[in-house]
C-alpha cells in the first residue's frame, strides 16, 4: 500500500505537540503577569478625586498625624474617613476662598459627605481589621507605602493574597514596636530578626494559624 503521508509528517506532529505545550505555558505565564500588573492591581495608579488632597503637604510638610483624620484606625475594622468638619476646622480660616476647596465648602454647607474614590479596597470576601494590625505593631507604611511623600494618593502594594500571606507567614520580618506604628520615617534595625521574634512573643501573635483560611475569609 502506498504511503499516504510524507515521512516529514511525523516530525511535524511531534513539533506541534511540543509547541502546544510551550504555547500553553507561555499563555499561562502571560496571564499570571497580567494578573500581577498595575492594570489589574492598580499599583501606582492615581484615582481621580473630587478634591486633590495631598498627603505629602498635610502629613510631611505640616506634620499632621494619621489619626487626626483616620480617627478609628486604632479601634475599628475601618480606618475611617474624616468628616467635612474636620477639614473645615482648618480651612474655615486657611485657603477658605480656594476654588480647589469648593467641594469641601459645599459639603460643609449642605451636610452631604464628599464622595471620595477609595484607593485601598479589599474584595467583599476578605476580612481585614485595621485595629488588630495597629495594636500588634504593623505600621501604616507596611501596607500603604510612604504616604507622607505622596502628592496624590495611590496604591503602593498589590494587596493580593500572596502579598498578605508573605507577612502572615513571617510576621517577625515586618513587626515594629507599637510606639513606632505611625512613624513614617521608621527603618527596621539591623537586628530586626531578633527584635521581631521578641515582639511577636511580647504581643502574643500566633505563629501557627495565621495562614488558615478563616483568618481572612469569614
Beta strands, then each sheet from edge to edge (+ up, - down):
end
